[in-house]
Amino acid sequence: MQKKNIIAVNHSVILAQGEGDFAMHDMVHIGKFKLLGEVIKIEKDVATIQVYENTTGLQIGEDVIGEEAPLSLVLGPGIIGNIFDGIERPLQYLKEVSGDFIERGIDRVGVDVQKVWHFVPTVKVGDKVSMNTIIGEVKETELITNKIMCSFDIDAEIIEIQPEGDYTAEEMMAKAKDINGEIFEITMLQKWPVRKGRPYRERLVAKELLLTGQRVVDTFFPIAKGGTAMLPGGFGTGKTMLQHQLAKWSDSDIIVYIGCGERGNEITEVLEDFPKMIDPRTKKSLMERTVLIANTSNMPVAAREASIYTGLTIAEYYRDMGYDVAIMADSTSRWAEALREISGRLEEMPAEEGFPSYLPSRLSEFYGRAGSVKSFNGEIGSVSIIGAVSPQGSDFSEPVTQNTKRFVHTFWALSRSLAYSRHYPAVDWNISYSEYIAELQNWYEENVDIEFLDVRQKMLKILEEENDLLEIARVIGQDVLSDSKKLVLQISKAFRVGFLQQSAMHEIDTFVPMKKQYEMLQTIFLIYERALKLIEKGIPISEILKTGILAEYEQLKFQIENDQLQKFENYNISVKNRLKKLEESYQQHI
């Protein structure tokens, strides 16, 4: 047992000195309260420790006992559907042992080791196993099957395997022997250090769309499975609401939602809403495929910093089973603020706005653990990371936003002006971008239409032209614009309301499949092309607007259900006929 004694306390950072041989990132228990901490700096015989709990009452001279192991998670069946704090302590368990307020010194329990699971073996005696080889399965929830994997990184042979039956997670499920005769016991549980990424055989190119059902995302600024995205926006721009939509509707197998340093009422809303949500694909509770990590702003700052890695490690664990996992981190700004506070207490040299100089490298490590991979067991899985950023005053030039942009490939900028005009999702199409378009080209062509990207690009050009025209109109007014330019403004307005704006509360509009998104794109572009031809023939735009086709387009998203796409063809025929009738009527009056 390694032991030192407290020589200084600075809020969540303490100094311990003594003969104990501590190592970097070792976990320790501190003082009479047995507070949990982590070694973050060693200088001669003095260890600097960040404490994951409130340090009130600690005294100089109290013992600091080392665990001789880094912060590690207990991984196994029982994680899905659970709600943890930042260091994987189940909140329900904490409430049972300490009441409504978390007492200090409660050791980590991870998953329930007393619960009985039905084990089905998938290997037999004599089979070769190694890292991540699946030896059996248990039904973790109605939607997720937990695949029991080997955690040792060595070739071995199964010499004993339990028959199908009911077992607790700590019971021995199999034994394996390597070429040197060493015996390994395999249980349903394994431990993994949170700051170490889980290994894999091969990293794959992200070529499949992470379908979210949100039109502005899927059509214009998509994210691939295994991709990274950031969601910056000031207060009230709808970051949390959009992340709820992505969690509910994205076609990921598992959602890991990390509430990192957000206000208590927001975390409470998540904890209350998610268990009530129904998974639209399976009609079962969304918690059947969700893990929640709750770390509010009034919790110790060190645990906030660890919560991000806790969520990542859980996601990689299920990725290795072959699942597509999406991480919703809300918000990485609060995580960065935790780094800043700890750095300040360590008296490190600050960089821009007081953030530590290693902020970019920490962000790189975080987003770098996303990806689509082939595991050692042959399963293909992915971890997608969507991180919310909360820049003060919607200032996208602040360090967290700017540094995050360096490491993500999708940028969904939330606009305060759009949000305040009740346009949701408030994604600003003028500054948002996605770098996955080239990788997803084949997916769009095979699953939507070969012309999808072409129509998408044409609509983006119309939106860009609208932005330029609005600048001109603010100076000289719209009246001096030509009818063709006025048409661009009218088409863009209808497109913003009818396509880019989406209601999370409407039964039909809350989720839109890609086929319907493409039909909506085609329809508005058809209207634009036909109307432009009429204007070129001298027909005033005022006459075109009187047909009501643009006003009707704005309501199509509510009127045409997702499985009734043939109605678009009927509407398109109606548009052509009315515009043709307008042309004939105009020619007769000439």
Number of C-alpha atoms within 10 A of each C-alpha: 8 14 19 24 22 23 16 16 17 11 17 21 22 23 21 25 21 18 11 18 13 24 18 16 20 18 24 28 20 26 21 13 16 17 20 27 27 25 24 16 16 17 8 7 13 19 26 22 28 27 24 24 23 18 20 9 9 18 15 15 14 16 20 26 21 24 17 16 15 20 23 22 23 18 19 27 26 18 23 24 20 20 21 25 23 29 28 25 20 22 17 14 16 20 13 10 13 13 11 11 9 15 14 15 17 16 12 15 15 20 23 17 16 10 13 14 18 14 24 19 20 15 18 17 14 14 12 16 23 19 18 23 23 23 24 22 20 22 16 20 16 11 17 18 15 22 27 26 25 25 18 16 11 12 13 23 19 21 16 18 20 18 13 15 12 13 19 19 22 17 14 16 23 23 18 24 20 16 10 7 9 9 15 18 15 22 21 27 21 19 12 18 17 21 18 14 18 16 15 19 13 13 13 14 14 20 20 19 23 22 22 23 23 28 26 23 23 19 21 19 21 27 29 27 26 25 30 26 26 25 26 29 27 20 13 13 26 21 25 20 15 19 20 18 17 23 23 22 20 20 19 22 18 26 28 24 25 30 32 30 29 21 13 16 10 13 23 13 10 18 16 11 12 21 14 12 14 15 17 12 11 11 9 15 18 25 22 21 23 24 24 26 27 28 27 23 17 11 19 20 27 24 26 30 24 22 26 27 23 24 25 27 23 23 26 24 22 24 27 28 24 21 21 25 31 31 26 25 27 25 24 29 24 24 25 22 19 23 20 21 18 21 19 15 14 17 9 14 11 14 13 11 10 15 23 21 15 13 19 18 11 14 19 16 15 18 22 15 21 25 25 26 24 21 23 17 19 17 18 21 23 31 31 27 28 28 24 24 26 24 19 12 11 18 13 18 10 15 20 25 21 12 16 23 17 11 19 22 19 23 24 26 24 25 23 21 12 16 20 12 9 12 19 22 26 26 29 19 19 11 11 16 19 19 16 20 20 11 15 18 16 15 16 19 13 9 12 18 15 14 12 21 20 10 15 16 13 13 21 15 12 18 21 14 15 21 15 11 18 14 11 14 14 9 8 11 12 16 9 11 14 12 19 18 17 18 21 18 20 17 22 24 18 20 22 16 17 21 23 23 22 23 16 17 9 11 10 15 22 17 23 20 16 22 16 22 21 19 19 21 19 19 17 22 19 15 18 20 11 14 25 20 13 20 18 11 12 13 18 16 19 11 15 20 14 11 14 12 19 21 15 14 22 19 14 17 24 17 14 16 15 17 10 10 14 11 15 17 12 10 16 18 11 13 21 15 12 16 19 15 12 18 20 11 11 16 12 8 6 5
